[in-house]
Amino acid sequence: MEKHTPGPWDFIDSKKLLHIETAIDNSSGAGIHICSVPKSDRANARLIAVSPDLLEACELMYEAWKQLLPCLGNNSVRDYELVLTTAPVACARAISRARG
């Protein structure tokens, strides 16, 4: 499985572009370049920059869900539909797409 460049990431303004870079310094003292987007795509730059954090949050929620499941006991599945189906399926899908 391929690994992504670890976070945290941030974006930096230049004249025409927003550059997404890591906060990890390399030998030049700058962050590692991830990608660049036009300044008009600030919302996308923000989303790209936070993606390592979102992946980590999804992975933590998915693990918490797996530990919670046995604790629900004999309660109706209908009582926990969001916990049992919707949220974990969405997390698993996002994790799978992010991990490749």
C-alpha positions in Angstrom: 0.0 0.0 0.0 1.3 3.4 -0.9 1.7 6.0 1.8 0.9 9.7 1.5 3.2 12.5 2.6 2.5 12.9 6.3 0.7 16.0 7.6 0.3 18.5 8.7 -0.1 20.3 5.4 -0.9 24.0 4.8 -1.3 26.3 1.9 0.9 29.3 1.1 -0.2 32.3 -1.0 1.9 33.4 -4.0 1.1 35.8 -6.8 -1.2 33.6 -8.8 -1.3 30.3 -7.0 -1.9 28.6 -3.7 0.8 26.1 -2.9 0.0 23.2 -0.6 3.1 22.1 1.3 4.0 20.1 4.4 4.9 21.7 7.6 7.8 19.3 7.7 11.1 21.0 6.8 13.4 19.4 4.3 17.1 20.2 3.8 16.3 23.6 2.2 14.2 24.7 5.2 11.0 24.8 3.2 8.0 22.5 3.3 7.7 19.7 0.8 5.5 20.8 -2.2 2.3 18.7 -2.5 0.5 20.6 -5.3 -0.6 24.1 -6.5 -4.0 25.4 -7.3 -5.3 28.8 -8.7 -6.0 31.4 -6.1 -9.7 31.2 -7.1 -9.7 27.6 -5.7 -9.0 28.7 -2.1 -11.7 26.3 -0.7 -10.2 23.4 -2.6 -6.7 24.3 -1.3 -8.0 24.4 2.2 -9.6 20.9 1.8 -6.5 19.5 0.2 -4.4 20.9 3.0 -6.5 19.3 5.7 -6.9 15.9 4.0 -4.3 14.1 6.1 -6.2 15.3 9.2 -9.5 14.2 7.8 -8.1 10.7 7.0 -6.8 10.4 10.5 -10.1 11.4 12.0 -12.0 8.9 9.8 -9.6 6.1 10.8 -10.0 6.9 14.5 -13.8 7.0 14.1 -13.8 3.7 12.3 -11.7 2.0 15.0 -14.0 3.5 17.7 -17.0 2.2 15.9 -15.5 -1.3 15.7 -14.9 -1.3 19.4 -18.4 0.2 20.2 -20.3 -2.4 18.1 -20.0 -5.3 20.6 -21.1 -2.9 23.4 -24.5 -2.2 21.9 -25.9 -5.6 23.1 -29.4 -6.7 22.1 -30.8 -3.2 21.3 -32.6 -2.9 18.0 -30.5 -2.2 15.0 -33.0 0.5 14.1 -32.1 2.4 17.3 -28.5 2.6 16.1 -28.9 2.9 12.3 -26.5 5.8 12.0 -23.9 4.2 14.2 -24.2 0.8 12.6 -24.5 1.6 9.0 -24.3 5.1 7.6 -21.3 6.6 9.5 -19.0 3.5 9.4 -19.8 2.8 5.7 -19.0 6.4 4.8 -15.7 6.3 6.9 -14.7 3.0 5.3 -15.4 4.3 1.8 -13.4 7.5 2.5 -10.5 5.6 4.0 -10.4 3.1 1.1 -10.4 5.9 -1.5 -7.6 7.8 0.4 -5.5 4.7 0.9 -6.0 3.5 -2.7 
